[in-house]
């Protein structure tokens, strides 16, 4: 038992009256045992050995019955005395899962509200010397949250993960003899307490709502131990058996919308919003949210401008996981002046083929909610409200801002430099499948090994071409008739 729980238990006072009742119950059971044993022995003195033997059997049975009776009295008393103890333990764990150390605001909100099904089960992994405590389970029709902690006095747990996303860990549901691997939803949330060598984690995986009212067995299979280079897998099974009760399940409300808007030259439409006690999902389609196909037929997805803005405010903290950088603009939901932050730990949740899903914390005031995209757009998340386009898109300013983030300054080309580019492109037809155009030149890097800079119009990702050294770069430009370092804009 850890120090936090012990300190909480020491504060609990057991009432004298309750303690006396428990003691009297045990004493009464012992007295009845002695009295009946003596009476039975006296009655059996005149009987044969077989009878004595039978008496011994009856005496053993009597001991068993009275032991059960005494144990029952103790259990009744224990149930009463352990209620505040369990409450204290529950409070300690609730504090862990409702703290900022858990970077899923849906989990924090649900625990504070007392939602979900309390499990209160433990398991000891003997091979790994790890104590596991299953604390709570919550779900809706899209996902399940399993809250648990694991702690050890021997095994260093700093880099031990139940990594359903990138590691070899998995979680399976067993129904009878059938075993099904459950898909992850996002990355989940994890906090390591170095003082107590304890991991607090909220696993996020596909919904178990279909099993309501059924007895199921979950198995956490394999631990992932992350290292500087890659990870190791530790084979183990952590089982959990429980009945899925209605308390574990919350409903999801879906509002179908058709809210078109523009952002940074791209067009988007909010198609629906989903509200539950665990999260808020905003589903979007857009001119740059679809899947792309290269010349070989391979499909791939590139971050949309909206996704870049959504992730712009994300900050990674060793102490608190994914948090919001208040100094940066992003995408938020606001309701009556209260800001609802994104849940960045669900950043990899996929939607339909051309959809992009933004996930935020849960909240109650759905009717007054608006989506704020930086300072540019405000979109009411209801059927009647009108979209407010606050700023006019300036592509040139955006490009200059993206380049400055990488340390480059864009300068316009002179008429002579434009002629140099035309001649160069005629002499060396482009071999890349990307459509790109020269938008200017780099300022002040003429004496470097830099050859060119390319900026993706869609994703904002910058790439560079460099020679082995500055002399080789200068020679290359001279041979190709360029007196400057061009900046290209890739249109897809």
C-alpha positions in Angstrom: 0.0 0.0 0.0 1.5 3.3 -1.0 2.2 6.3 1.2 -0.7 8.4 -0.2 -3.3 5.7 0.5 -1.8 4.9 3.9 -2.0 8.5 5.0 -5.6 8.7 3.9 -6.5 5.5 5.8 -4.8 6.7 9.0 -7.2 9.6 9.0 -10.3 7.3 9.2 -11.7 6.7 12.6 -13.7 3.5 13.2 -16.7 4.2 15.6 -16.4 2.5 19.0 -20.0 1.1 18.7 -19.3 -0.6 15.4 -16.0 -2.1 16.8 -17.9 -3.4 19.9 -20.6 -5.0 17.8 -18.0 -6.8 15.7 -16.2 -8.1 18.8 -19.4 -9.3 20.5 -20.4 -11.1 17.3 -17.2 -13.1 17.3 -17.4 -13.8 21.1 -20.9 -15.1 20.7 -20.0 -17.4 18.0 -17.1 -18.8 20.1 -19.4 -19.3 23.1 -21.9 -21.2 21.0 -19.2 -23.4 19.7 -17.9 -24.3 23.1 -21.4 -25.0 24.5 -22.5 -27.3 21.7 -19.2 -29.1 21.6 -19.4 -30.1 25.3 -23.1 -31.2 25.0 -22.2 -33.4 22.0 -19.3 -35.1 23.8 -21.4 -36.0 26.8 -24.1 -37.5 24.6 -21.5 -39.6 22.8 -19.8 -41.2 25.9 -22.1 -44.3 25.9 -21.8 -44.9 22.1 -19.4 -47.1 20.2 -16.3 -46.0 18.3 -18.3 -45.6 15.1 -20.6 -43.2 16.9 -17.7 -41.3 18.3 -16.2 -41.2 14.9 -19.5 -39.9 13.6 -19.5 -37.4 16.5 -16.1 -36.2 15.4 -17.4 -35.7 11.9 -20.4 -33.8 13.2 -18.1 -31.8 15.5 -15.9 -30.9 12.5 -19.0 -29.9 10.6 -20.2 -27.8 13.5 -16.8 -26.0 13.7 -17.1 -25.3 10.0 -20.7 -24.0 10.4 -19.8 -21.8 13.3 -16.6 -20.7 11.6 -18.7 -19.6 8.7 -21.1 -17.9 11.1 -18.2 -16.1 12.8 -16.7 -15.2 9.5 -20.0 -13.9 8.3 -20.2 -11.6 11.3 -16.7 -10.4 10.7 -17.5 -9.8 7.0 -20.6 -7.9 7.9 -18.6 -5.8 10.3 -15.8 -5.5 7.8 -18.2 -4.3 5.1 -19.2 -1.5 7.3 -15.8 -0.6 8.5 -14.2 -0.9 5.0 -16.7 1.3 3.4 -14.9 4.5 4.4 -11.6 2.8 3.7 -12.7 2.0 0.2 -14.0 5.5 -0.2 -10.6 6.9 0.8 -8.8 4.6 -1.6 -11.2 5.6 -4.4 -10.7 9.2 -3.6 -6.9 8.8 -3.9 -7.2 7.2 -7.3 -9.8 9.7 -8.5 -7.4 12.5 -7.6 -4.8 10.9 -9.9 -7.1 10.5 -12.8 -8.7 13.9 -12.4 -5.3 15.7 -12.2 -3.6 17.6 -15.1 -1.2 14.7 -15.3 -3.8 13.0 -17.4 -3.8 14.8 -20.7 -7.3 13.6 -21.8 -9.8 16.2 -20.5 -12.6 13.7 -21.2 -11.2 11.3 -18.6 -10.7 14.1 -16.1 -14.2 15.5 -16.6 -15.8 12.1 -16.3 -13.9 11.1 -13.1 -14.8 14.5 -11.4 -18.4 13.9 -12.3 -18.4 10.4 -10.9 -19.2 8.8 -14.3 -18.4 5.3 -15.3 -18.3 1.9 -13.7 -16.0 1.5 -10.8 -14.1 -1.8 -11.1 -12.0 -2.0 -7.9 -10.1 -5.1 -9.0 -6.4 -5.9 -8.5 -4.0 -8.4 -10.2 -0.4 -9.3 -9.3 1.9 -10.1 -12.1 4.3 -12.4 -10.3 6.8 -12.7 -13.1 7.3 -9.0 -13.4 6.6 -8.1 -9.7 3.9 -5.6 -10.7 0.8 -4.8 -8.8 -2.1 -3.8 -11.1 -5.2 -2.0 -10.1 -8.2 -1.7 -12.5 -10.0 1.4 -11.4 -12.8 2.4 -13.7 -14.3 1.8 -17.2 -16.2 4.3 -19.3 -17.5 4.1 -22.8 -19.8 5.4 -25.5 -20.6 4.1 -29.0 -17.1 5.2 -30.3 -14.6 4.3 -27.6 -13.9 2.7 -24.3 -11.7 4.2 -21.6 -10.0 1.8 -19.2 -8.4 3.5 -16.2 -5.8 1.5 -14.3 -2.5 1.9 -12.4 0.4 -0.4 -12.0 3.2 -0.2 -9.4 6.3 -2.2 -8.4 8.8 -2.3 -5.5 11.3 -4.1 -7.7 10.8 -3.4 -11.4 11.6 0.1 -12.8 8.5 1.2 -14.6 9.7 4.5 -16.0 9.8 3.3 -19.6 7.1 0.6 -19.3 4.0 1.3 -21.4 0.8 -0.4 -22.4 1.3 1.0 -25.9 -1.6 0.1 -28.1 -0.6 2.6 -30.8 3.0 2.1 -31.7 4.2 -0.7 -29.4 3.5 -4.4 -29.3 0.9 -4.1 -26.6 -2.6 -5.1 -27.3 -5.9 -5.5 -25.5 -8.3 -8.3 -26.3 -11.9 -9.1 -25.3 -12.8 -12.7 -24.5 -16.4 -13.9 -24.9 -16.6 -17.5 -24.2 -13.9 -19.1 -26.4 -13.8 -16.2 -28.8 -10.9 -13.7 -28.7 -11.0 -10.3 -30.5 -8.3 -7.8 -30.6 -9.6 -4.3 -29.9 -8.4 -1.3 -32.0 -6.8 1.7 -30.3 -8.5 5.1 -30.4 -5.7 7.7 -30.3 -2.7 7.2 -28.1 -4.3 7.1 -24.6 -3.0 9.0 -21.6 -0.1 8.1 -19.3 1.6 9.6 -16.2 4.6 8.1 -14.4 5.1 8.9 -10.7 8.9 8.5 -10.1 8.6 8.8 -6.3 6.3 5.8 -6.0 7.4 4.0 -9.2 3.8 4.0 -10.4 2.2 4.4 -13.8 -1.3 5.9 -14.1 -2.8 5.2 -17.5 -6.1 5.6 -19.3 -6.2 3.2 -22.3 -8.4 4.2 -25.2 -9.8 1.6 -27.5 -12.9 0.6 -29.5 -16.3 0.6 -27.8 -17.5 -2.3 -25.7 -21.1 -0.9 -25.7 -22.4 -4.0 -27.6 -21.6 -6.1 -24.5 -23.8 -4.3 -22.1 -25.2 -6.7 -19.6 -22.7 -9.4 -20.5 -19.8 -10.9 -18.5 -16.6 -10.3 -20.4 -12.9 -10.8 -19.9 -10.3 -8.3 -21.1 -6.7 -9.3 -21.5 -3.9 -6.8 -21.7 -1.3 -8.6 -23.7 2.4 -7.6 -23.7 4.2 -4.6 -22.2 6.2 -2.2 -24.3 9.5 -0.9 -22.9 10.7 2.1 -24.8 14.4 2.8 -25.1 16.5 5.4 -26.8 16.5 3.3 -30.0 13.2 1.4 -30.5 11.6 -0.7 -27.8 11.5 -4.2 -26.2 8.4 -6.3 -25.7 7.7 -8.1 -22.4 5.3 -11.0 -22.7 2.6 -11.0 -20.0 -1.2 -11.2 -19.6 -3.1 -8.9 -17.3 -6.7 -10.2 -17.0 -9.8 -8.3 -16.0 -13.3 -9.9 -15.7 -16.4 -7.9 -15.2 -20.0 -7.4 -16.2 -20.6 -4.3 -18.5 -23.2 -2.3 -16.5 -25.3 0.6 -17.7 -23.2 2.9 -15.4 -20.3 2.4 -17.7 -22.1 3.6 -20.8 -22.9 7.2 -21.9 -24.9 8.3 -24.9 -23.6 10.2 -27.9 -25.6 13.0 -29.4 -25.0 13.7 -33.1 -25.9 17.0 -34.8 -25.9 17.0 -38.6 -24.6 20.3 -40.1 -23.7 21.9 -43.4 -21.4 24.8 -42.4 -19.1 25.9 -45.2 -16.2 28.3 -44.5 -12.8 29.2 -45.9 -9.4 29.2 -44.2 -6.1 30.2 -45.7 -7.5 29.8 -49.2 -9.0 26.4 -48.7 -12.7 25.6 -48.5 -14.1 23.4 -45.7 -17.5 22.2 -44.5 -18.4 21.0 -41.0 -20.7 18.1 -41.7 -21.5 17.0 -38.1 -20.7 17.5 -34.5 -20.8 14.6 -31.9 -21.3 15.3 -28.2 -20.6 12.7 -25.4 -19.4 12.7 -21.8 -16.0 11.7 -23.0 -15.4 14.1 -25.9 -16.7 16.4 -28.6 -16.0 15.5 -32.2 -16.1 18.0 -35.1 -16.1 16.3 -38.5 -14.9 18.3 -41.5 -14.4 17.8 -45.2 -12.3 20.2 -47.3 -10.4 21.0 -50.4 -7.2 19.7 -48.8 -8.5 16.9 -46.5 -8.8 14.2 -49.1 -6.4 11.3 -49.9 -3.8 12.0 -52.6 -2.6 9.5 -55.1 1.0 9.6 -56.6 2.0 8.6 -60.1 2.5 4.9 -59.0 -1.1 4.8 -57.7 0.0 4.8 -54.0 -2.5 6.7 -51.7 -1.3 9.0 -49.0 -2.6 11.7 -46.8 -1.0 15.2 -46.2 -1.9 17.5 -43.3 -4.5 20.0 -44.3 -4.1 23.7 -43.4 -6.8 23.3 -40.8 -5.0 20.4 -39.2 -1.8 22.4 -39.0 -3.8 25.2 -37.2 -5.4 22.6 -34.9 -1.9 21.3 -33.9 -0.3 24.7 -33.8 -1.3 25.2 -30.1 0.0 21.7 -29.1 2.8 21.6 -26.5 4.5 18.5 -25.2 5.4 18.5 -21.5 7.3 15.7 -19.7 5.1 16.3 -16.7 1.7 16.8 -18.2 1.8 15.1 -21.7 0.1 17.1 -24.5 -1.0 20.5 -23.3 -2.1 23.8 -24.8 0.5 26.5 -25.5 -1.5 29.6 -24.5 0.9 31.8 -26.5 -0.1 30.2 -29.8 -3.3 30.3 -31.8 -5.1 27.1 -32.5 -8.6 25.7 -32.9 -10.9 25.7 -29.9 -14.5 25.4 -29.0 -16.0 28.2 -26.9 -19.3 28.1 -25.1 -20.5 31.2 -23.2 -17.0 32.5 -22.9 -15.6 29.2 -21.6 -12.9 27.6 -23.8 -12.9 23.9 -24.5 -9.4 22.6 -25.3 -8.5 20.0 -27.9 -7.7 16.5 -26.9 -4.3 16.1 -28.6 -3.8 12.5 -27.5 -6.5 11.6 -30.0 -4.6 13.2 -32.9 -4.5 10.0 -35.0 -8.2 9.2 -35.0 -9.2 8.6 -38.6 -12.5 9.6 -40.1 -13.9 8.7 -43.5 -11.9 8.8 -46.7 -12.1 12.6 -47.2 -12.8 13.6 -43.6 -10.7 15.2 -40.9 -11.8 14.9 -37.3 -11.0 17.4 -34.6 -11.6 16.2 -31.0 -12.1 18.4 -28.0 -13.1 17.9 -24.4 -16.7 17.4 -23.3 -19.0 20.1 -22.1 -22.7 20.6 -21.5 -23.8 23.8 -23.1 -24.0 22.4 -26.7 -26.5 24.9 -28.0 -24.2 28.0 -27.6 -21.0 26.3 -28.8 -18.8 27.9 -31.5 -15.7 26.7 -33.2 -12.9 29.3 -33.2 -10.2 28.9 -35.8 -7.4 31.3 -34.8 -8.6 34.9 -35.3 -9.9 34.1 -38.7 -13.2 32.2 -38.5 -16.0 31.7 -35.9 -18.5 28.9 -36.7 -21.6 28.2 -34.6 -22.0 24.5 -34.0 -25.7 24.6 -34.4 -28.1 24.6 -37.4 -29.1 28.3 -37.3 -26.0 30.3 -36.5 -24.1 32.0 -39.3 -20.4 31.6 -40.0 -18.3 34.7 -39.3 -15.3 35.2 -41.6 -13.2 37.7 -39.6 -10.1 38.1 -41.8 -9.3 38.1 -45.5 -6.8 35.5 -46.6 -3.4 36.9 -47.6 -1.4 34.1 -49.3 1.8 36.2 -49.6 1.8 37.1 -45.9 1.2 33.4 -45.0 4.1 32.2 -47.2 6.5 34.8 -45.7 5.4 33.7 -42.2 6.0 30.1 -42.9 9.5 30.8 -44.4 10.4 33.0 -41.4 9.7 30.1 -39.1 12.6 28.3 -40.8 14.8 31.3 -40.7 14.4 32.5 -44.3 13.5 35.8 -45.7 11.8 36.0 -49.1 12.9 38.6 -51.6 11.3 39.3 -55.0 13.2 38.5 -58.2 14.6 41.2 -60.4 13.7 41.2 -64.1 17.2 39.8 -64.9 16.7 37.0 -62.3 13.3 36.1 -63.8 15.1 35.6 -67.2 17.7 33.4 -65.5 15.0 31.2 -64.1 13.2 30.9 -67.5 16.4 29.8 -69.2 17.2 27.4 -66.4 13.8 25.7 -66.6 14.0 25.4 -70.3 17.5 23.8 -70.1 16.5 21.5 -67.3 12.9 20.3 -67.5 11.5 19.5 -64.1 11.7 15.8 -63.2 9.5 16.0 -60.1 5.8 15.2 -60.3 5.2 18.2 -58.1 3.9 21.3 -59.7 6.1 24.2 -58.5 6.8 27.8 -59.3 9.5 30.2 -58.3 8.1 32.8 -55.9 11.4 34.6 -55.0 14.9 34.2 -53.7 16.6 33.6 -50.4 18.1 36.7 -48.7 21.7 36.5 -47.6 22.7 32.9 -48.2 24.7 33.3 -51.3 27.9 32.1 -49.6 26.4 29.0 -48.2 26.1 25.4 -49.6 22.3 26.0 -50.1 21.1 25.4 -53.7 17.3 25.9 -53.4 14.4 26.0 -50.9 11.0 24.4 -51.5 7.9 25.1 -49.5 4.7 23.0 -49.7 1.7 25.3 -50.2 -0.6 22.6 -48.7 1.3 21.5 -45.6 3.8 24.3 -45.0 6.6 21.8 -44.9 10.0 23.2 -46.1 12.7 21.2 -47.9 16.2 22.2 -48.9 18.7 21.1 -51.6 22.4 21.6 -50.6 25.8 20.9 -52.2 28.7 19.4 -50.4 30.2 22.8 -49.6 29.8 26.5 -50.4 32.3 26.3 -53.3 30.4 23.4 -55.0 27.1 25.4 -54.6 28.6 28.5 -56.2 30.0 26.4 -59.1 26.6 24.8 -59.6 24.8 28.1 -59.8 27.4 29.5 -62.2 27.1 26.5 -64.5 23.3 26.8 -64.6 23.2 30.5 -65.0 21.8 31.4 -61.6 23.1 34.2 -59.5 20.7 33.6 -56.6 19.1 30.8 -54.5 15.5 30.3 -55.7 12.5 29.6 -53.5 9.9 27.3 -55.0 6.3 26.9 -54.0 4.9 23.3 -54.4 1.2 23.4 -55.1 0.4 19.9 -54.0 
